[in-house]
Amino acid sequence: MNILANFNDSLTEYFEKVDKLAISSYAELLKTLDDELFKNKPRYLKSIKISPRSILTTKGYITFKRRYYYDESIKKYYYLLDLKLKISKYKKLSDELILKIIDKINDASYRKIGKTIVPNHVISKSTIYRAIKNTQIYLNEKQTKIREFTGNVHLQIDEKYLRIRGFSNKIPLYTCCMFTDKLNIGTEEKPRNKLVNKIIYGTFNMKDFVDEINYCLKNIYHVTESSEIYLSGDLAQYIRSFKNKIYVCKAKYIPDKWHVLKSINDLKRYCNMDKYDRATLLNALKTTPKAKIVNQGQSYIIKLIKTNDNIEKIWKIDKYLGCCQECINSHHYSQRFYRTSNFSKETVEKINLIELSKCIGVKPKIGIRKAHYEIPKIHYKPSFDDADKTYNVNLNRFTLQTRKLLANMVFGSNT
């Protein structure tokens, strides 16, 4: 390899060689492990044959050989190496490849992903579909680490209506974002804020939504019953009353500024007003038909105007950083689910877990459906040295029928 010829070409060639070397080295490691298992196997395992197996990874196929055993104790055949490594029978794709596929299914079709995700290899559309369907994703949230903070935890809630396969109407995906601080990562001319200790979560099930939020607040942000968090969102009734579902700490609801000002502008139009004036607006609303107050949010805004002389004071609270959940939905959910009519609820939930894993910095784990993960247990078979041993057993803890059965085994049956 001539490094001085062309930097990009030589770099690509070097990476390809490194990938091939890693694959061959790992295959050799598996062969060594299989040999060790063969040397230390129990007597009741009989080696029948050696069979090859290939699993596709993001770097290419890993092909290795392992021994096929017959277990005399349970009368079954299996590959001991597969059992030890927890590789299911029908597994064709590695876990890291499956996670990468799930992360990309929003940006491209199954067919396109199959052609591009692994260099020089093509995965069929049906294989990708089965891999996603049969995969379960788990997160060990106990591994989550966040920076120390002195301010209040901010909880933002919203929903996004998605068109899901199997449902005639759109259904709500409940979304939330939790953070503790904002960090300016831009310049003075173009400021740009980054949320610190951010966690993004979304689910279709409201109960799971409530439980996950309370879990994160208690176990990740370590709030106490005396702590107070800021709850923000639009003017929907379930968001305004969501503070009653936070049971690990106190919560104070602060409406999103954009929605409040939009509702005030709507009220101004109903009352034919050009500029906002609190007293004039309240007087005009007395003579405005109630039919024009079209939703509960505007009714809440009217109460808000009546109880606040200066509407801007609502957001001038110490350590309150504002609400940006509409932006979160736009950047994370609208972008990711622009063609959700092709997805099932289960697939959307898996995508959400991948997104959550990125936020909390925890590597997701994959579990396989039970039907595809049937690995027999290795049972203990007593040796001939144990045959002459005697044991004293207290029969009083057994039922009468069991005691009679044991007595017949020891003393013989009377019949």
Disulfide bonds with the S-S distance in Angstrom:
none
